[in-house]
Amino acid sequence: MIELFGQPLTAALLGGFGGMLLGLAARLGRFCTLGAIEDMLYGGSGHRMRMWGLAIGVAILGSFALAALGFINIDRAFYLGVSFAWAPAIGGGLLFGYGMALAGTCGFGALARLGGGDLRAFVIVLVMGLTAYAVLSGPLAPARLLLFPRSLNNGPPDGIAHVLAALTGGSVPLIGMGLGVILIALMLAVRDFRRDLRAVLWGSVAGLAVVSGWAGTAWLARNGFGTQTLMSHSYAAPVGESLLYAMQGSVRPLSFGIGSVAGVWVGAFVGSLWQGHFRWEACEDPRELRRQIFGAGLMGTGAVIAMGCTIGQGISAISVLAFSGPVTLASIVAGAAFGLRQLIVGFRSNPV
């Protein structure tokens, strides 16, 4: 496959496969972070939050199963190769979550909505991608490095399974698989959720999409001609990378992240056509558009600081049990909860 298509296109195709699964899960399974938080806080339902937990459990089980089989070296996973730091994880997560509430969706959700014809999501994708790259390597990068310094981890991986293995003398893959099974069992313990086959199916598909990312990049690293980081899906910096590729494709190579971004859009587009829900939508309220633009900017900033978004840290990082994953995800939920409360209560008398 690499000999036929070349490594950049092969990486993009592998990313596109998992991205399509995530896009289909978003459209056909209503797999959405902000929607899950809204349902839990204001809808009296933890159904979609359990769907999210199931996706995480499946991703943990699948990732550590690959490690147990020797298919991936989980110690080299991107999120375990960077030293854990509380300030970026919490600060970036809070910024991202608050921006997600203002924008009405996350970066992954915006791509999925764009696949259904929502032009408001197109604005969110543009602003988030541009802001992410401005903070990652543009004019705002020095401020980020000064306020939220990060360093490579030259010691043991900063992973929950690794710490538990060191304390107990157990096997890292077996501990990871055990934690994944426990989380899956907890999610399926509620009968109403267990009987909702659509939610169980698409939650599992979302988790397997993340596993496919680890498997695909590991295969590339082992068989490719160039370097390939062991990584999985995320939708912050790769959105900006995709915008740059759209403008400079002749001088910039394709990548796993670009393929993943395109895959979500394609999967969501197919899913919206399948449901008959595709329709063009635009923003009719300037105040709403202003709020969405501001929220998208906060998401791009927060995601780069935290080194991941709801998918990147919320599933991919947790799937290898990196300490940054649950801390960032909890911060995203807290930031989103604050933003939703402000929208529902605070903005009634003083709209943005």
C-alpha positions as CSV (number, residue, x, y, z in Angstrom):
1,M,0.0,0.0,0.0
2,I,2.8,2.4,0.9
3,E,4.7,1.5,-2.3
4,L,1.5,2.1,-4.4
5,F,0.3,5.4,-2.8
6,G,3.4,6.7,-1.0
7,Q,3.6,7.3,2.8
8,P,1.8,10.7,3.0
9,L,-1.3,9.6,1.1
10,T,-1.3,6.3,2.9
11,A,-1.3,8.1,6.2
12,A,-4.1,10.3,5.1
13,L,-6.2,7.3,4.0
14,L,-5.7,5.6,7.3
15,G,-6.7,8.8,9.1
16,G,-9.6,9.2,6.8
17,F,-10.9,5.7,7.7
18,G,-11.1,6.5,11.4
19,G,-12.4,10.0,10.7
20,M,-15.2,8.6,8.6
21,L,-16.3,6.3,11.5
22,L,-16.3,9.3,13.9
23,G,-18.3,11.4,11.4
24,L,-20.9,8.6,11.0
25,A,-21.1,8.2,14.8
26,A,-21.8,11.9,15.1
27,R,-24.6,12.0,12.5
28,L,-26.1,8.6,12.9
29,G,-25.5,8.0,16.6
30,R,-25.7,11.7,17.9
31,F,-22.2,11.2,19.4
32,C,-21.5,14.7,20.7
33,T,-19.6,16.0,23.7
34,L,-21.5,19.2,24.3
35,G,-24.8,17.4,23.7
36,A,-23.9,14.9,26.3
37,I,-23.0,17.6,28.8
38,E,-26.3,19.5,28.1
39,D,-28.4,16.4,28.5
40,M,-26.7,15.6,31.8
41,L,-27.0,19.0,33.3
42,Y,-30.3,20.3,31.9
43,G,-32.0,17.4,30.2
44,G,-32.0,15.0,33.2
45,S,-30.4,12.2,31.1
46,G,-27.0,10.6,31.3
47,H,-27.6,8.5,28.2
48,R,-25.2,10.3,25.8
49,M,-22.6,10.7,28.6
50,R,-22.7,6.9,29.0
51,M,-22.2,6.7,25.3
52,W,-19.1,8.8,25.6
53,G,-17.9,6.6,28.5
54,L,-18.5,3.5,26.4
55,A,-16.4,5.0,23.6
56,I,-13.5,5.6,26.1
57,G,-13.8,2.1,27.6
58,V,-13.7,0.5,24.1
59,A,-10.7,2.7,23.1
60,I,-8.8,1.8,26.3
61,L,-9.5,-1.9,25.9
62,G,-8.6,-1.9,22.2
63,S,-5.4,0.1,22.6
64,F,-4.0,-2.0,25.3
65,A,-5.1,-5.2,23.5
66,L,-2.9,-4.0,20.6
67,A,-0.1,-3.4,23.1
68,A,-0.5,-6.9,24.6
69,L,-0.4,-8.5,21.1
70,G,2.9,-6.6,20.4
71,F,1.3,-4.6,17.6
72,I,2.0,-1.2,19.1
73,N,4.6,0.1,21.6
74,I,2.2,2.0,23.8
75,D,5.1,3.7,25.6
76,R,5.8,5.7,22.4
77,A,2.3,7.1,22.2
78,F,2.3,10.8,21.6
79,Y,0.4,11.7,24.8
80,L,2.8,9.6,26.9
81,G,5.9,11.2,25.4
82,V,5.2,14.6,26.9
83,S,5.6,15.3,30.6
84,F,2.3,15.8,32.3
85,A,1.7,19.4,33.6
86,W,-1.3,20.5,35.6
87,A,-1.5,24.1,34.4
88,P,-1.8,23.4,30.7
89,A,-4.2,20.5,31.2
90,I,-6.5,22.5,33.4
91,G,-6.1,25.9,31.9
92,G,-6.4,24.7,28.3
93,G,-9.3,22.4,29.2
94,L,-11.3,25.2,30.8
95,L,-10.7,27.5,27.9
96,F,-11.7,24.9,25.4
97,G,-14.8,23.9,27.4
98,Y,-16.0,27.5,27.8
99,G,-15.3,28.2,24.1
100,M,-17.2,25.0,23.2
101,A,-20.3,26.3,25.1
102,L,-20.1,29.7,23.3
103,A,-19.7,28.2,19.9
104,G,-22.3,25.5,20.5
105,T,-20.0,22.7,19.5
106,C,-16.4,21.5,19.6
107,G,-14.0,21.2,16.6
108,F,-15.1,17.6,15.9
109,G,-18.7,18.6,16.2
110,A,-18.3,21.5,13.9
111,L,-16.8,19.3,11.2
112,A,-19.7,16.9,11.6
113,R,-22.2,19.8,11.4
114,L,-20.4,21.1,8.3
115,G,-21.0,17.7,6.7
116,G,-24.7,18.2,7.2
117,G,-24.6,21.6,5.4
118,D,-24.3,24.0,8.4
119,L,-22.4,27.0,7.2
120,R,-22.1,28.4,10.7
121,A,-19.9,25.4,11.5
122,F,-17.7,26.4,8.5
123,V,-16.9,29.7,10.3
124,I,-16.2,27.8,13.5
125,V,-13.8,25.4,11.7
126,L,-12.0,28.3,10.0
127,V,-11.6,30.4,13.2
128,M,-10.6,27.5,15.3
129,G,-8.0,26.2,12.8
130,L,-6.4,29.6,12.3
131,T,-6.3,30.3,16.0
132,A,-4.8,26.9,16.8
133,Y,-1.9,27.5,14.4
134,A,-1.4,31.1,15.6
135,V,-1.0,29.7,19.2
136,L,1.0,26.6,18.1
137,S,3.6,28.1,15.8
138,G,2.4,31.7,15.0
139,P,2.7,35.0,16.7
140,L,1.0,33.8,19.9
141,A,3.4,30.8,20.3
142,P,6.0,32.7,22.5
143,A,3.3,33.7,25.0
144,R,2.0,30.1,25.1
145,L,5.5,28.8,25.8
146,L,6.1,31.4,28.5
147,L,2.8,30.8,30.3
148,F,2.4,27.1,29.7
149,P,5.8,25.5,29.1
150,R,5.9,21.8,28.2
151,S,8.8,19.4,27.9
152,L,9.4,15.9,26.5
153,N,9.3,13.1,29.0
154,N,12.6,11.4,29.2
155,G,11.6,9.1,32.1
156,P,8.9,6.5,32.6
157,P,5.7,7.3,30.7
158,D,3.2,9.5,32.5
159,G,0.5,6.9,32.3
160,I,-2.0,5.5,34.9
161,A,-1.4,1.9,33.8
162,H,2.3,2.4,34.0
163,V,2.1,3.8,37.6
164,L,-0.2,0.9,38.7
165,A,2.1,-1.6,37.1
166,A,5.1,-0.1,38.9
167,L,3.2,-0.3,42.2
168,T,1.8,-3.8,41.8
169,G,4.4,-5.4,39.6
170,G,1.7,-6.2,37.1
171,S,1.6,-6.0,33.3
172,V,0.9,-2.6,31.8
173,P,-1.3,-4.0,28.9
174,L,-3.3,-6.3,31.3
175,I,-3.9,-3.5,33.7
176,G,-5.0,-1.2,30.9
177,M,-7.3,-3.9,29.4
178,G,-8.8,-4.5,32.9
179,L,-9.6,-0.8,33.4
180,G,-11.2,-0.7,29.9
181,V,-13.4,-3.7,30.7
182,I,-14.4,-2.1,34.1
183,L,-15.4,1.1,32.4
184,I,-17.4,-0.7,29.7
185,A,-19.2,-2.7,32.4
186,L,-20.1,0.4,34.3
187,M,-21.5,2.1,31.2
188,L,-23.6,-1.0,30.3
189,A,-24.8,-1.6,33.8
190,V,-27.8,0.7,33.2
191,R,-30.6,-1.3,31.5
192,D,-32.1,1.6,29.5
193,F,-28.7,2.4,28.0
194,R,-27.8,-1.2,27.4
195,R,-31.1,-1.7,25.5
196,D,-30.4,1.3,23.2
197,L,-28.6,-0.6,20.5
198,R,-27.9,2.4,18.4
199,A,-26.2,4.2,21.3
200,V,-24.1,1.1,22.2
201,L,-23.2,0.5,18.5
202,W,-22.1,4.1,17.7
203,G,-20.4,4.6,21.0
204,S,-18.4,1.4,20.4
205,V,-17.6,2.6,16.8
206,A,-16.2,5.9,18.1
207,G,-13.9,4.0,20.4
208,L,-12.8,1.6,17.7
209,A,-12.1,4.6,15.4
210,V,-9.5,5.8,18.0
211,V,-8.0,2.3,18.2
212,S,-7.7,2.3,14.4
213,G,-5.6,5.5,14.6
214,W,-3.1,3.9,16.9
215,A,-3.0,0.7,14.8
216,G,-2.6,2.7,11.5
217,T,0.2,5.0,12.7
218,A,2.0,2.0,14.3
219,W,1.9,0.1,11.1
220,L,3.2,3.2,9.2
221,A,6.0,3.7,11.7
222,R,7.0,0.1,11.2
223,N,6.7,-0.2,7.5
224,G,7.0,3.3,6.1
225,F,10.1,5.0,4.7
226,G,9.8,8.2,6.8
227,T,9.2,9.0,10.5
228,Q,5.7,8.6,11.8
229,T,4.6,9.6,15.3
230,L,2.4,7.0,17.1
231,M,-0.8,9.0,17.4
232,S,-4.6,8.9,17.0
233,H,-7.4,11.3,16.2
234,S,-7.6,14.9,17.4
235,Y,-9.3,18.0,16.0
236,A,-7.4,21.1,16.9
237,A,-4.0,21.6,15.2
238,P,-5.0,19.1,12.4
239,V,-7.8,21.5,11.4
240,G,-5.3,24.3,11.0
241,E,-3.0,21.9,9.2
242,S,-5.8,21.0,6.8
243,L,-6.4,24.7,6.0
244,L,-2.7,25.2,5.3
245,Y,-2.8,22.1,3.0
246,A,-5.8,23.6,1.2
247,M,-3.8,26.7,0.4
248,Q,-0.3,25.1,-0.1
249,G,-1.0,21.6,-1.2
250,S,1.7,21.6,-3.8
251,V,4.4,22.2,-1.1
252,R,2.9,20.5,1.9
253,P,2.5,16.8,2.3
254,L,-0.7,15.0,3.3
255,S,-0.8,13.6,6.8
256,F,-2.8,11.4,9.2
257,G,-4.4,14.5,10.7
258,I,-5.5,16.0,7.4
259,G,-7.0,12.7,6.4
260,S,-8.8,12.4,9.7
261,V,-10.3,15.9,9.4
262,A,-11.5,15.1,5.8
263,G,-12.8,11.8,7.0
264,V,-15.1,13.3,9.6
265,W,-16.6,15.7,7.0
266,V,-17.1,12.8,4.5
267,G,-18.6,10.5,7.1
268,A,-20.9,13.2,8.4
269,F,-21.9,14.1,4.9
270,V,-22.8,10.5,4.1
271,G,-24.6,10.1,7.3
272,S,-26.7,13.3,6.8
273,L,-27.7,12.1,3.3
274,W,-28.6,8.6,4.6
275,Q,-30.9,10.2,7.2
276,G,-32.2,12.8,4.7
277,H,-31.1,15.6,7.1
278,F,-28.7,17.4,4.8
279,R,-29.7,21.0,4.4
280,W,-27.9,24.4,4.0
281,E,-28.1,26.5,7.2
282,A,-26.7,29.9,7.9
283,C,-26.6,32.3,10.9
284,E,-29.3,34.9,11.0
285,D,-28.3,36.6,14.2
286,P,-25.1,38.6,14.3
287,R,-24.9,38.3,18.0
288,E,-24.9,34.5,17.7
289,L,-22.2,34.6,15.0
290,R,-20.1,36.9,17.2
291,R,-20.4,34.5,20.1
292,Q,-19.5,31.5,17.9
293,I,-16.4,33.2,16.5
294,F,-15.2,34.1,20.0
295,G,-15.9,30.6,21.2
296,A,-14.0,29.1,18.3
297,G,-11.0,31.3,19.0
298,L,-11.0,30.1,22.7
299,M,-11.3,26.5,21.5
300,G,-8.3,26.8,19.2
301,T,-6.3,28.4,22.0
302,G,-7.3,26.0,24.7
303,A,-6.8,22.9,22.6
304,V,-3.2,23.8,21.7
305,I,-2.4,24.6,25.3
306,A,-3.9,21.3,26.5
307,M,-2.5,19.4,23.5
308,G,-5.8,18.1,22.5
309,C,-9.6,18.5,22.2
310,T,-12.6,16.5,23.3
311,I,-11.5,13.7,21.0
312,G,-7.7,14.2,21.3
313,Q,-7.5,14.3,25.1
314,G,-11.0,13.1,25.8
315,I,-10.7,9.8,24.1
316,S,-7.3,9.4,22.4
317,A,-5.2,10.4,25.4
318,I,-7.4,8.5,27.8
319,S,-7.2,5.4,25.6
320,V,-3.5,5.0,26.5
321,L,-4.3,6.2,30.1
322,A,-2.2,9.3,29.9
323,F,-2.7,11.4,33.0
324,S,-3.4,14.4,30.8
325,G,-6.6,12.8,29.4
326,P,-8.9,12.6,32.4
327,V,-7.7,15.9,33.9
328,T,-8.2,17.8,30.6
329,L,-11.6,16.1,30.0
330,A,-12.8,17.1,33.5
331,S,-11.6,20.6,32.9
332,I,-13.4,20.7,29.5
333,V,-16.6,19.6,31.1
334,A,-16.2,22.2,33.9
335,G,-15.6,25.0,31.4
336,A,-18.5,23.9,29.3
337,A,-20.8,23.7,32.3
338,F,-19.9,27.3,33.3
339,G,-20.4,28.5,29.7
340,L,-23.8,26.8,29.4
341,R,-25.0,28.3,32.7
342,Q,-23.9,31.7,31.5
343,L,-25.6,31.3,28.2
344,I,-28.9,30.1,29.8
345,V,-28.9,32.4,32.8
346,G,-26.5,35.3,32.4
347,F,-27.0,36.1,28.7
348,R,-30.8,36.4,28.9
349,S,-30.6,40.0,30.0
350,N,-27.3,40.9,28.4
351,P,-26.7,38.8,25.2
352,V,-23.3,38.7,23.6
